[in-house]
Amino acid sequence: MIRLRLYTRAGCGLCDEMRRQVDAFLEEAPRAWEVVDVDADPALAARYGEEIPVLFVNDRLFAKIRLPRLAAALRLKRAAAAASNS
């Protein structure tokens, strides 16, 4: 099971787009999403500010603002596999 945590806020179009892209890249893989509203926690709002969305894959930072451009699907699958094997 791939654990995905997405830091977001209400009305964040980039956040919605990142989630759609990740779901498309990992369509065959079992995954669990945790979506965290940074504005619900002042510490998270201060930490991430305008640098959202922020995506963690199996508790490791994977992307801020946008998914990596070069081979995003392959890199995401590798990150998920590497973290689950450790």
C-alpha positions, 0 to 999 in steps of 0.5 A: 500500500502506497501512503500519500500525504497531500498538504493542501488548502481550500480552492487550490487548483494545483492541489487538485491537479497534483492529486489527479496526476498521481491517481492517474500515474498509480491507477493500478497500485493500491494507495491511501490518501491523507489530505491535510488542510494547512490552514487548519494548523497555524504551524503547517500554514507557517511552514508551507505558506504558499509552497503548496501542494506538497506531496509525501510518498510513504513519509518522504517528501516527493514534490512541492507545487508541481510534480517533477517534469521528467518521467514523473510517473516513473519517479513516483512509482520508484519512490513508492517502491523504494520507501515500501521496501525499506 
